Amino acid sequence: MTATSSCPTASQAAPVNLVIFGATGDLAMRKIFPALASLCQNGLLSHDTRILAVGRTDLSADEYSNLLGEKLAQAIPPSCLADLVPRIRYLRLDPDEPESGYTLSMALGDLDRETPKNRLFYLAVPPSAYIPLATMLGEAGLGRESEDTSVRIVVEKPFGRDLATARELDTVLHRYFKERQIFRIDHYMAKETVQNVLLLRFANALFEPVWNRRYIDHIRITAAETLGIGHRAGFYDQAGVLRDMFQNHMMMLLSLCAMEPPSIFEAELVRDERSKVFRALRPLDLERLDEQLILGQYGPGMSGGEAVPGYLQEPGVRPDSITPTFAWLKVYLDNWRWQGVPFHLCSGKRLEAKHTEITVQFKSVPVSMFRKSRDEVIPPNRLVIGIHPDEVVRLEVQTKGQGSQLCLQGQSMEFSYGAGSGLGRLDDYAKVLLDCITGDQTLFWRQDAVELCWGFLTPILDRCDCPDSELPLHTYVAGGPGPKAAQRAG
């Protein structure tokens, strides 16, 4: 395929005072600071942007700079690190202390001494800290905007652990912030091939006419991981795969595959259409739940050539835990376009290969004119959108094999993004962080969508959380393909 002109590089964002709560934590060091470095490297972060790193740990400025150097040396080029570190100031802060809001306000005032700048509060902390931090910011008046400066707050998933807690969090956020100020982040949406789903569908006359129940047999969305839970036992054993992956990432991918085209590509119109998909979700039949939901938990096995423990042997996991680490879920949408078409959503940990992809399987030809040849069964066409690690769009078709005999041969027409990392190529977190700075909410969750997804999943979460649940939890070998029941079903 011949490529046309590439996308122009985005212009540099306006300066911002970025406040990172949890600045000594894993998320900040693994994702946020490398994302900032990527923005620096691509000339997208203003030289006047300043970063206030906030943590509970008592560290001096030099001690925090040394910590950054140790944690980021392998993740950030030395030139980027040298550019970034002088912009960072560390503030030891305990939000439970009465004067914490005042202390933070004074520190931001120092950063604004020359010129007032937009403010961005990033909550890179455990979900239990969201409400206390939002309350502290609000009570200190730090959620208020002026004519010249904006204020935004970034919240990482999970947005609650069920419908009730999601609404509780939203009530507190909206007490101090307007919806346009709240950025519920989902880095999956920033992946190039995820965004390309909409472009493939709505910018090509080839696909959109057949993107419906008449031509598509089913759609499968897979997010498989080879890793276990690592050091996240405290969070994961309370969450499980349905809360960790399905309520956010998997549902967002579903909405991109199924949504109707907005009249124009603008944030609120795009988010309107995504919410319509969630409204069309057919409630699961709790009396026949085993036909639509298969849960699993990994046992001991081999991964990457090394023996690895099962979930119950992971440090910090309860020995009698019934938390699922794998789920296969079949859902239907009750609307005109998708009536009767199943969507298979599958995600799990400690599987044989790490990959995220969307597979659109078209219906078989109605009558085979080649049924008297060797090939009585013609494989259906498939469109595979690889998200990770292979960023690829592949259309699988049938052609004639070479030779004198009439026989079919599968062929693929493929477009690959490759592994480019030059100017203009941003990692997932850098893209969504740039959108937070510029105020573009297209790739972010809106509260109505959050509540619709929790409303759909909460009944089965209640069933799964119950120790007396009759829903079986299938054990699968770490490093394998997952539960056999899911292989047969999907």
Buried (B, 14 or more C-beta within 10 A) or exposed (E): EEEEEEEEEBEBBBBBBBBBBBBBBEBBBBBBBBBBBBBBBBBBBBEEBBBBBBBBEEBEEEEBBEBBEEBBEEBBEEEBBEBBBEBBBBBBBEBEEEEBBEBBEEBBEEBBEEEBBBBBBBBBBEBEBBBBBBBBBBBBEBBEBEEEBBBBBBBBBBBBBBBEBBBEBBEBBBEBBEEEBBBBBBBBBBBBBBBBBBEBBBEEEEBEEBBEBEEBBBBBBBBBBBEBBEEBBEBBBBBBBBBBBBBBBBBBBBBBBBBEEBEEEEBEEBBBBBBBBBBBBBEBEEEEBEEBBBBBBBBBBEBEEEEBBBBBEBEEBEEEBBBBBBBBBBBBBEBEBBEEBBBBBBBBBBBBEEBBBBBBBBBEEEEBEBEEEEBEEBEBBBBBBBBBEBBBBBBBEBEEBEEEEEEBEEEEEBBEBEEEEEEBBBBBBBBBBBBBBBBBBBBBBBBBBBBBBBBBBBBBBEBBBEEEBEBEBBBBBBBBBBBEBBEEBB
